[in-house]
Amino acid sequence: MSAQPYDPSVVEVETAPDPEFAVILMHGLGADANDFVPLVPELRLADAPAMRFVFPNAPEIPVTANNGYVMRAWYDILSFEGINRRVDEAGIETSVAFVRELVAQQNARGIASERIFLAGFSQGGAMTYQAGLTHPEKLAGLIVLSGYIPSKGLIDASFSDANRDTPIFAAHGSFDDVLNVRLGEEAVEFAREQGCTVEWNTYPMPHSVCMEEVEALREWLGARLREG
């Protein structure tokens, strides 16, 4: 599949002036940059260091597994096969390069990579694993909400020792009928096999986010910010 242009529009929310940390949060399949903006006030980070939340838009592409329907997607999904996914690896690599650019933009604005979190929901969570575990510079952490690893082979080929001990927060709904919880479990097992430290939580919910999950993320993120 030929590379598609990325929407240059990015939604940003700063919790206070002169942010010291950044969170780059990628939306799920068919959503857009505004999807997780409401998460920022729900995290209640008033006592934490100033943070910049960056919500990028994926390109609009035809998704093969959805009958070619055009929607925002970080990469094409060729087929759904039970808990398996066949994906467009070239599209993944293009999106990983885009994430690298987003990190570099924050670097240029004064936030070092070790103070940047990559995060995402669903397909955005998949991109968090792919981009985060292969990023050449140390990151502050990875946040994966209802995500999975779309291509272990691509990660194996370019796994970054710089992020082998980068903390990961991963959570999933036990009743998820879009991305079976087993996909999340397999991703966590893979990350732990590489030596990564993963906090793994499941919740009795479908393919969504719940308040218990947000509260657990707040505690995890607060601990990382204090360490930083």
Secondary structure, DSSP 8 states (H G I E B T S, - for coil): ---------EEEEESSSS-SEEEEEE--TT--TTTTTTHHHHH--TTS--EEEEEE---EEEEGGGTTEEEE-SS-EEEEETTEEEE-HHHHHHHHHHHHHHHHHHHHTT--GGGEEEEEETHHHHHHHHHHTT-SS--SEEEEES---S-HHHHHHH--GGGTT--EEEEEETT-SSS-HHHHHHHHHHHHHTT--EEEEEES-SSS--HHHHHHHHHHHHHHHHH-
